């Protein structure tokens, strides 16, 4: 009896092990070719240069993004990709570009200011010279204090941001302790409902006050609004203007130090005069949004209709050239496709790249794509069944240190095995945690395996993300080369598995049974 049990256990163990290794074993010959091409013949920095220095800012709907569509699709064709297309995903609305940008303080003395027009706001329609007024509006009743006093003035709101000396480096890498902490599963307690409700109420109150103040300024004939957000040491961060407000006032977001100086002068009774000349253009000849696609066709007759995807968002903000957010991700993913094609590694499934637009406004490109491609009438279609996995890069220039499983426990053994070969590159952290804010969520949201990588932050949040200093110099060449090799390896492994990547057993399980 005991012998039979032992024999059965051994057979079961062998069966499990064979299945496990069959799905996780690294193709070392392909890995060698990927590493050789990606580390010794890399083109990732040249791709990034084209997207940043040469093409420039790529706000969705802008001429810059249109130029990026043309160049990326042309490059993918030149590398031998198939089914390359610039594909509309739906209506985005009007685009917007800056054509002129000048701001200075002319009294009590002259000094040029660091700033840019706020997104989707009009220009000044020529040079203006006006007195600055600091207004303190904390309630709608406060507006009455300024009635009849603001016509032709430049208004500064009470939005000062502390910009102190930096005693710590802007850039950082994740420590061993921080990476170890990420492997712990986060368990959140209940409660907090009143706090959440109060926060929502506060957000609504603030939004209502902003809208009321905006209308008041228009009614009073204000010439321009100046504002600031976070930043410091010459860096300022931009924000979304209203794409639907047809009669907005000219507004500029400027460096905190320059803003704070004017506020200090005004509150101490020193007159401040502003000179500005900005020109922006609204683009409404084509209101559609677009994504760029290209493929390497699968070679296996039985698996070639199944798809592994990788992608990044091609759109950016506009005060810089969108280097770390997200030319870094787009350049790496294009380099992955080039590596896979040039190295000639076997790919049983079709590999497809997606370069998204509208990410900064709400993941519009990827969300519309997955609905158009993988869903029909709210239910998964055949292409949904044939999809294996999506890999995304959108956390700046920093080196990959591991991967977020997005709550998909079933893929842990696969990634644990695959990342072992990258321990020497510092990439071996596997966390069950979710991460948000970018395009993998579009896939995860309809039940498809979608993953984002753990990356060193470098200066993403402190200096480059959405800022005027998000420029080519912020890119770390060695990190981008490593990232391309790691992602190319994961894509190759996923494309050559016997089965598709496991999915989380929820979202569509009931829908699938009812079809």
C-alpha positions in Angstrom: 0.0 0.0 0.0 2.8 2.4 1.0 4.7 1.5 -2.2 1.7 2.3 -4.3 1.2 5.6 -2.6 4.9 6.5 -3.1 4.7 5.4 -6.8 1.6 7.5 -7.4 3.2 10.5 -5.7 6.3 10.2 -7.8 4.2 9.9 -11.0 2.2 13.0 -9.9 5.4 14.9 -9.1 6.9 14.0 -12.5 3.8 15.0 -14.3 3.7 18.4 -12.5 7.4 19.0 -13.0 7.2 18.2 -16.7 4.3 20.6 -17.1 6.1 23.3 -15.1 9.4 23.1 -16.9 7.7 22.7 -20.2 6.2 26.1 -19.7 9.0 27.9 -17.9 12.3 26.6 -19.3 14.5 29.4 -20.7 15.7 29.1 -24.3 19.3 29.9 -23.7 20.3 30.0 -27.4 17.6 32.6 -28.1 18.6 34.5 -24.9 22.2 34.7 -26.1 21.1 36.1 -29.5 18.8 38.7 -27.8 21.5 39.8 -25.4 24.1 40.1 -28.1 21.9 42.2 -30.4 20.4 44.3 -27.6 23.6 45.1 -25.7 26.1 45.2 -28.6 24.1 46.6 -31.4 21.5 48.7 -29.6 19.6 51.4 -31.4 17.5 52.4 -28.4 19.1 55.8 -27.9 18.9 56.7 -31.5 15.1 55.9 -31.4 14.8 58.0 -28.3 16.7 60.9 -30.0 14.3 60.8 -32.9 11.3 60.9 -30.6 12.6 63.7 -28.4 15.2 66.0 -30.0 14.1 65.6 -33.6 10.3 65.3 -33.3 9.8 67.0 -30.0 6.7 67.3 -27.8 3.9 64.8 -28.7 0.7 66.0 -27.0 -2.3 64.0 -28.3 -3.8 65.7 -31.3 -0.6 67.9 -31.9 1.5 68.1 -35.0 4.4 66.5 -33.0 2.4 63.4 -32.3 1.3 63.2 -36.0 5.0 63.3 -36.9 5.7 60.6 -34.4 3.0 58.4 -36.0 4.7 58.9 -39.4 8.2 58.2 -38.2 7.5 55.2 -36.0 5.3 53.4 -38.6 8.0 54.1 -41.3 10.7 52.7 -39.0 8.7 49.5 -38.2 8.3 48.9 -41.9 12.0 49.5 -42.5 12.8 46.8 -39.9 10.6 44.3 -41.7 7.5 44.3 -39.5 4.2 43.3 -41.1 0.7 44.7 -40.7 2.1 48.1 -39.8 -0.6 50.7 -39.6 -1.6 54.0 -38.0 -5.0 53.0 -36.8 -7.9 55.3 -35.5 -9.4 54.3 -32.2 -12.2 56.8 -32.0 -12.8 60.5 -31.5 -10.4 62.4 -29.3 -11.3 66.0 -30.0 -9.3 69.0 -31.0 -5.5 69.0 -30.7 -3.4 71.9 -29.5 0.1 73.3 -30.0 2.2 76.2 -28.7 3.7 78.4 -31.4 5.1 81.2 -29.3 5.9 81.5 -25.6 7.2 84.7 -23.9 6.7 85.8 -20.3 8.7 88.4 -18.3 8.3 90.5 -15.2 9.1 94.1 -16.2 8.6 95.9 -12.9 9.9 96.4 -10.3 12.7 95.2 -12.6 13.1 93.1 -15.7 13.5 89.3 -15.6 12.4 86.6 -18.0 10.2 83.9 -16.5 10.3 80.1 -16.8 6.9 78.9 -17.9 4.5 77.7 -20.6 0.9 78.1 -21.6 -1.4 75.7 -19.9 -2.7 72.9 -22.1 -5.7 73.8 -24.3 -5.7 77.5 -23.4 -5.6 80.3 -25.9 -2.7 82.7 -26.5 -2.6 86.4 -25.7 -3.3 87.5 -29.3 -0.2 89.7 -29.3 2.0 91.3 -26.8 0.3 92.4 -23.5 1.7 94.5 -20.7 -0.4 94.6 -17.6 -0.3 95.0 -13.8 -0.3 91.8 -11.8 -2.9 91.3 -9.0 -2.7 88.7 -6.3 -6.2 87.5 -5.4 -7.1 85.4 -2.4 -10.3 83.5 -3.2 -11.1 80.8 -0.8 -14.9 81.0 -1.1 -17.2 82.3 -3.7 -18.1 85.3 -1.4 -14.4 86.4 -1.7 -14.9 87.3 -5.3 -16.9 90.4 -4.4 -13.8 92.0 -3.0 -12.3 92.2 -6.5 -15.3 93.2 -8.5 -14.5 96.0 -10.9 -10.8 95.8 -10.2 -9.4 93.1 -12.5 -10.1 94.3 -16.1 -6.9 94.0 -18.2 -4.9 92.6 -15.2 -2.8 89.5 -14.8 -4.2 87.5 -12.0 -2.1 85.3 -9.6 -4.1 82.9 -7.4 -3.0 81.7 -3.9 -1.2 78.6 -5.3 2.3 79.1 -4.0 4.4 76.0 -3.8 7.3 75.7 -1.4 10.6 75.5 -3.4 13.4 74.9 -0.9 17.0 73.9 -1.3 17.5 70.2 -2.1 19.5 68.3 0.4 18.8 64.9 -1.2 19.5 63.7 -4.7 16.7 64.1 -7.2 17.5 60.7 -8.7 17.4 57.4 -6.8 17.5 53.7 -7.3 15.4 51.2 -5.4 17.3 49.7 -2.5 17.3 46.0 -1.6 15.1 46.7 1.4 12.6 48.6 -0.8 12.5 45.7 -3.3 12.1 43.1 -0.5 9.2 45.1 0.9 7.4 45.0 -2.4 7.3 41.2 -2.3 5.0 41.4 0.7 1.3 41.2 -0.1 -0.6 44.3 1.0 -3.7 43.7 3.1 -5.9 46.7 3.5 -8.2 47.2 6.4 -11.8 48.3 6.2 -13.3 51.6 7.3 -12.3 55.1 6.1 -15.6 55.6 4.5 -16.3 59.0 6.1 -12.7 60.1 5.2 -13.3 59.1 1.6 -16.6 60.9 1.5 -15.1 64.0 3.0 -12.3 64.0 0.5 -14.7 63.6 -2.4 -16.8 66.5 -1.0 -13.7 68.6 -0.8 -12.6 67.9 -4.4 -16.1 68.8 -5.6 -16.1 72.0 -3.6 -12.6 73.0 -4.9 -13.8 72.2 -8.5 -16.9 74.3 -8.1 -14.8 77.2 -6.7 -12.4 77.0 -9.6 -15.2 77.0 -12.1 -16.9 80.0 -10.4 -13.5 81.9 -10.2 -12.8 81.2 -13.9 -16.2 82.5 -14.9 -15.7 85.6 -12.6 -12.4 86.4 -14.2 -13.8 86.1 -17.7 -16.7 88.4 -16.7 -14.3 90.9 -15.2 -12.1 91.0 -18.3 -8.9 89.5 -16.9 -6.1 89.5 -19.5 -4.2 86.4 -18.2 -4.0 84.0 -15.3 -0.6 82.8 -13.9 -0.4 79.6 -11.8 2.1 77.2 -10.4 2.0 73.6 -9.3 4.9 71.5 -7.9 8.5 71.9 -8.9 11.6 73.8 -7.9 15.1 74.7 -9.0 13.9 75.7 -12.4 11.6 72.8 -13.0 7.8 73.3 -13.3 5.2 70.6 -13.9 2.3 71.1 -16.4 -1.3 70.0 -16.0 -4.4 69.4 -18.1 -6.4 72.3 -19.2 -10.1 71.9 -20.2 -10.2 70.6 -23.8 -13.9 71.5 -24.0 -13.8 75.1 -22.6 -14.1 77.2 -25.8 -13.7 80.6 -24.2 -10.9 80.0 -21.6 -8.6 82.8 -20.6 -4.9 82.7 -21.5 -3.1 80.9 -18.7 0.5 80.1 -18.0 2.1 77.6 -15.5 5.4 78.8 -14.3 8.3 77.8 -12.1 7.5 78.1 -8.4 10.4 80.4 -7.5 9.3 82.9 -10.1 5.7 82.7 -9.1 6.5 82.9 -5.3 8.7 86.0 -5.8 5.8 87.9 -7.5 3.4 86.9 -4.7 5.9 88.1 -2.1 6.3 91.4 -3.9 2.5 91.9 -4.3 1.6 91.0 -0.7 4.2 93.5 0.6 2.8 96.3 -1.5 5.3 96.4 -4.4 3.7 96.8 -7.8 4.5 94.1 -10.3 4.0 94.4 -14.1 3.9 91.5 -16.5 4.7 91.3 -20.2 3.6 88.3 -22.2 3.2 87.2 -25.8 1.9 83.7 -26.4 0.4 82.0 -29.4 -1.4 78.7 -29.3 -3.3 76.9 -32.0 -6.2 74.5 -31.8 -6.2 71.7 -34.4 -9.6 70.5 -35.4 -9.1 69.3 -39.0 -8.9 65.7 -37.7 -10.6 65.0 -34.3 -9.7 61.3 -34.3 -7.1 59.6 -32.0 -4.7 57.1 -33.4 -2.4 54.2 -32.3 0.5 52.7 -34.2 0.9 48.9 -34.7 3.3 46.5 -36.2 3.8 42.7 -36.1 6.3 39.9 -36.4 4.2 37.0 -37.7 4.2 33.7 -35.7 5.8 30.7 -37.3 3.8 27.9 -35.7 0.8 26.8 -37.9 -1.2 26.0 -34.8 -0.2 29.1 -32.7 0.4 31.9 -35.2 -3.1 33.3 -34.7 -2.5 33.8 -31.0 -0.9 37.1 -30.0 1.6 38.4 -27.5 1.6 42.2 -27.3 4.0 44.8 -26.0 3.5 48.6 -25.9 4.0 52.0 -24.5 2.3 55.4 -24.9 3.7 57.6 -27.7 2.0 60.8 -26.5 3.7 63.1 -24.1 3.3 66.5 -22.4 4.7 69.6 -24.1 6.9 71.7 -21.8 9.8 69.3 -22.4 10.2 66.7 -25.1 8.6 63.8 -23.2 11.8 61.8 -22.8 11.1 59.7 -19.7 7.4 60.0 -20.2 7.3 58.2 -22.4 9.8 58.3 -25.2 11.8 55.9 -23.0 9.0 53.3 -23.0 8.3 53.7 -26.7 11.9 53.6 -27.7 12.5 50.4 -25.6 9.4 48.6 -27.1 10.5 49.6 -30.6 14.0 48.3 -29.8 12.4 45.0 -28.6 10.7 44.5 -31.9 14.0 45.3 -33.7 15.9 42.9 -31.6 13.4 40.1 -32.1 13.4 40.6 -35.8 17.1 41.1 -36.3 18.2 38.3 -34.0 15.9 35.8 -35.8 14.9 34.1 -32.6 11.9 31.7 -33.1 8.5 33.1 -32.3 5.6 30.6 -32.5 2.9 33.2 -31.7 2.5 36.6 -33.5 4.2 39.4 -31.6 2.5 42.8 -31.9 3.6 46.3 -30.7 1.1 49.0 -29.8 2.2 52.6 -29.5 -0.7 54.4 -27.8 -2.1 57.9 -27.9 -4.3 59.7 -25.4 -2.7 58.0 -22.4 -2.1 61.2 -20.6 -5.8 62.2 -20.9 -7.2 58.9 -19.7 -5.7 55.8 -21.4 -7.9 56.5 -24.3 -5.9 54.8 -27.0 -5.4 51.5 -25.3 -8.8 51.4 -23.7 -10.6 52.0 -27.0 -8.3 49.5 -28.8 -9.1 46.6 -26.4 -12.8 47.3 -26.7 -12.6 47.4 -30.5 -10.2 44.5 -30.9 -11.2 42.0 -28.2 -14.8 42.7 -27.3 -18.2 42.6 -29.0 -21.4 43.7 -27.4 -19.7 43.7 -24.0 -18.5 40.1 -24.4 -15.1 38.6 -25.2 -14.7 37.7 -28.9 -12.5 35.1 -30.6 -9.4 37.4 -30.5 -9.9 37.7 -26.8 -9.5 33.9 -26.6 -6.4 33.9 -28.8 -4.6 36.6 -26.7 -1.7 35.6 -24.4 -0.2 38.6 -22.7 0.6 42.3 -22.8 3.8 43.9 -21.5 3.9 47.7 -20.9 6.7 50.2 -20.0 5.8 53.6 -18.6 7.8 54.3 -15.5 10.5 56.4 -16.9 14.1 55.7 -17.9 15.0 53.5 -14.8 16.2 50.0 -15.0 13.7 47.1 -14.7 14.0 45.5 -11.2 11.1 43.1 -11.5 7.4 42.9 -12.4 4.0 43.5 -10.9 1.8 40.4 -11.2 -1.3 42.5 -11.1 -2.9 40.1 -8.7 -2.4 37.1 -11.1 -0.9 34.5 -8.8 -0.9 31.8 -11.5 1.9 33.5 -13.4 4.3 33.7 -10.4 6.1 30.4 -11.3 6.7 31.6 -14.8 8.1 35.0 -14.0 10.1 33.6 -11.1 11.9 31.2 -13.5 12.3 33.7 -16.3 13.7 36.5 -14.2 16.4 34.2 -12.7 18.6 34.9 -15.7 18.4 38.6 -15.0 19.5 38.5 -11.3 22.9 39.7 -12.4 21.2 42.8 -13.8 19.4 43.4 -10.5 16.0 42.3 -11.9 14.4 39.6 -9.9 11.6 41.1 -7.8 8.2 39.5 -8.3 5.3 41.2 -6.5 1.7 40.2 -6.5 0.7 43.8 -6.1 -1.2 45.9 -8.7 0.2 49.1 -10.1 -1.9 51.6 -12.0 -1.9 54.8 -14.1 -0.9 53.3 -17.5 -2.0 51.2 -20.4 -1.6 47.7 -19.0 -4.8 48.5 -17.1 -6.8 48.5 -20.3 -5.9 44.8 -20.9 -6.3 43.8 -17.2 -9.7 45.5 -17.2 -11.2 43.1 -19.7 -9.6 40.0 -18.2 -6.4 39.8 -20.3 -3.0 39.3 -18.7 -1.4 42.8 -18.7 1.8 43.7 -16.9 3.9 46.7 -15.9 7.4 46.6 -14.7 9.0 47.6 -11.4 11.6 50.2 -12.4 14.1 52.4 -10.6 12.5 55.8 -10.2 15.7 57.8 -11.1 14.3 61.4 -11.2 10.9 60.6 -12.7 8.6 62.2 -10.1 11.1 64.7 -8.8 12.4 66.2 -12.0 11.2 64.8 -15.3 7.6 63.5 -15.2 5.3 66.0 -17.0 7.9 68.8 -16.5 9.9 71.3 -18.6 13.0 69.2 -17.8 11.8 66.0 -19.3 14.5 66.0 -22.0 16.9 63.7 -23.7 19.6 64.2 -21.1 17.4 62.5 -18.5 17.6 59.1 -20.3 19.9 56.4 -18.9 21.3 54.5 -21.9 22.5 51.5 -20.0 19.1 51.1 -18.3 17.2 51.3 -21.6 19.4 48.7 -23.2 18.9 46.3 -20.3 15.2 46.9 -20.3 14.9 46.1 -24.0 16.8 42.8 -23.5 14.7 41.8 -20.5 11.4 42.6 -22.3 12.5 40.9 -25.5 13.3 37.8 -23.5 9.9 37.8 -21.7 8.1 38.3 -25.0 10.1 35.5 -26.7 9.4 33.1 -23.8 5.7 34.0 -23.8 5.4 33.6 -27.6 6.9 30.1 -27.4 5.0 28.6 -24.5 2.9 25.5 -25.2 -0.1 27.4 -23.6 -1.1 31.0 -23.3 -0.3 32.8 -20.1 -2.7 31.9 -17.3 -5.5 34.4 -16.6 -7.0 35.6 -13.4 -10.2 33.5 -12.8 -12.7 36.2 -12.6 -13.9 39.0 -14.9 -15.3 36.9 -17.7 -15.6 33.4 -16.4 -19.4 33.7 -16.1 -19.7 35.4 -19.4 -17.8 32.7 -21.1 -20.0 30.0 -19.7 -23.1 31.8 -20.9 -22.0 32.2 -24.5 
